[in-house]
């Protein structure tokens, strides 16, 4: 799989302070409004982290710079790829996200090309996601996601409200 097979739709940062990161990146990217998703719970029935059931909570904030979604993630509790990033690398750029039509096919192709799936899950049928890392890729990773129609509509409304 090559990343160019899918459109990049998002750039994401992990932070330990949503307010400060919204202000800093908002200024840098010309974003005046962020949408806070609040505390999002990922449970062991819907998510895995490093091959085991995961149970964690993260605060999420979203904005758009043109058509590119900006995501901020602040781990709240539990072990995840986000808390791992903060522990090992501190706050900063975490991943770029690519939208795919079939998450199983995309993850399979990526695995054949040497990418390891380190976290995978779903959000109440709204989306499926997989975070992948490759040896030598540094601290950042990629996310593959399949977004359902309801979440696409929400993102479209968010994007439309800031133009």
C-alpha positions as MATLAB code, in Angstrom:
seq = 'XXXXXXXXXXXXXXXXXXXXXXXXXXXXXXXXXXXXXXXXXXXXXXXXXXXXXXXXXXXXXXXXXXXXXXXXXXXXXXXXXXXXXXXXXXXXXXXXXXXXXXXXXXXXXXXXXXXXXXXXXXXXXXXXXXXXXXXXXXXXXXXXXXXXXXXXXXXXXXXXXXX';
ca = [
       0.000    0.000    0.000;
       1.168    3.478   -0.728;
      -0.233    6.337    1.262;
      -0.972    8.192   -1.972;
      -3.726    5.619   -2.660;
      -5.969    7.431   -0.159;
      -6.659   11.134    0.411;
      -5.088   12.789    3.451;
      -7.911   14.396    5.410;
      -6.404   15.267    8.786;
      -3.294   16.268   10.718;
      -3.328   15.570   14.455;
      -1.379   16.557   17.526;
      -1.266   15.028   20.997;
      -1.236   17.534   23.823;
      -1.381   17.778   27.579;
      -3.198   21.160   27.403;
      -6.072   21.553   24.914;
      -6.603   25.249   25.675;
      -2.981   26.213   25.037;
      -2.701   24.040   21.921;
      -5.949   25.406   20.467;
      -4.612   28.928   20.952;
      -1.162   28.199   19.512;
      -2.288   26.184   16.492;
      -5.335   28.374   15.958;
      -3.031   31.349   15.543;
      -0.575   29.415   13.375;
      -3.239   27.999   11.029;
      -5.705   30.908   11.088;
      -8.376   28.918   12.929;
     -10.842   30.943   14.966;
     -13.170   28.169   16.167;
     -12.519   24.714   17.589;
     -15.197   22.109   18.246;
     -14.642   20.176   21.459;
     -15.908   16.631   21.373;
     -15.467   16.289   25.128;
     -14.262   13.095   26.736;
     -14.417   10.212   24.297;
     -14.331    6.734   25.847;
     -12.820    3.838   23.919;
     -13.603    0.524   25.567;
     -12.218   -2.986   25.269;
     -15.205   -4.096   23.191;
     -14.419   -1.525   20.457;
     -10.682   -0.852   20.601;
      -7.312   -2.553   20.822;
      -3.926   -1.122   21.742;
      -0.794   -3.095   20.872;
      -2.913   -6.199   20.282;
      -4.787   -6.189   23.606;
      -8.221   -4.825   24.515;
      -7.952   -1.115   25.305;
      -9.880    1.022   27.762;
      -9.031    4.721   27.670;
     -10.507    8.206   27.571;
      -9.281   11.161   25.524;
     -10.452   14.745   25.047;
     -10.732   15.668   21.360;
     -10.916   19.064   19.677;
     -11.418   19.596   15.929;
     -11.078   22.514   13.524;
     -10.555   23.107    9.828;
      -7.884   24.984    7.941;
      -9.442   25.083    4.493;
     -10.452   21.487    3.771;
      -7.836   19.989    6.107;
      -9.124   18.824    9.478;
      -6.932   19.621   12.478;
      -7.328   17.330   15.479;
      -6.051   17.785   19.005;
      -6.051   14.829   21.385;
      -5.457   15.031   25.116;
      -5.261   11.669   26.911;
      -7.306   11.619   30.116;
      -7.009    8.054   31.429;
      -5.885    4.581   30.407;
      -3.134    3.419   28.067;
      -3.302    4.355   24.388;
      -1.128    5.403   21.513;
      -1.794    8.989   22.662;
      -0.594    8.515   26.264;
       2.373    6.554   24.889;
       3.298    9.490   22.633;
       3.124   11.985   25.508;
       5.221    9.728   27.743;
       7.894    8.990   25.125;
       7.987   12.188   23.045;
       5.981   14.889   24.802;
       3.299   16.994   23.131;
       3.485   17.402   19.381;
       2.594   16.165   15.937;
       1.152   12.673   16.210;
      -0.366   11.482   12.936;
      -1.721   12.185    9.512;
      -5.011   10.527    8.627;
      -6.001    8.985    5.305;
      -9.571    8.059    4.425;
     -10.083    4.556    3.011;
     -13.149    2.717    1.755;
     -12.379   -0.628    3.391;
     -10.379   -0.564    6.613;
      -9.634   -4.318    6.615;
      -8.248   -4.243    3.076;
      -6.206   -1.089    3.761;
      -4.713   -2.470    6.985;
      -3.896   -5.757    5.232;
      -2.085   -3.960    2.412;
      -0.199   -1.796    4.887;
       0.867   -4.852    6.895;
       2.194   -6.464    3.714;
       4.325   -3.336    3.247;
       5.785   -3.515    6.765;
       3.384   -1.275    8.708;
       2.413   -2.463   12.207;
      -1.109   -1.789   13.473;
      -0.611   -0.403   16.987;
      -4.145    0.742   17.786;
      -7.435   -0.069   16.123;
     -11.086    0.474   16.876;
     -14.450    1.931   16.076;
     -16.614    4.732   17.396;
     -20.222    3.537   17.713;
     -20.476    2.826   14.000;
     -19.497    6.408   13.142;
     -16.010    5.448   12.042;
     -13.422    2.689   12.036;
      -9.757    3.541   12.496;
      -6.319    1.980   12.602;
      -3.044    3.609   13.636;
       0.035    2.272   11.891;
       3.748    2.665   12.506;
       6.709    1.530   10.497;
      10.201    0.879   11.815;
      12.283    4.007   11.364;
       9.274    6.311   11.014;
      10.058    8.200   14.222;
       7.459    9.381   16.711;
       4.636   10.006   14.286;
       2.329    7.465   12.711;
      -0.458    7.300   10.175;
      -4.126    6.702   10.736;
      -6.366    4.947    8.262;
     -10.067    5.558    8.724;
     -13.404    4.706    7.207;
     -15.903    7.423    8.038;
     -19.642    6.720    8.124;
     -22.223    8.992    6.534;
     -23.423   10.508    9.842;
     -19.911   11.572   10.839;
     -19.214   12.868    7.321;
     -22.319   15.039    7.626;
     -21.151   16.372   10.995;
     -17.692   17.189    9.598;
     -19.259   18.895    6.592;
     -21.434   21.026    8.868;
     -18.405   21.950   10.985;
     -16.457   22.934    7.892;
     -19.390   24.934    6.541;
     -19.870   26.840    9.786;
     -16.384   28.378    9.671;
     -16.381   29.648    6.103;
];
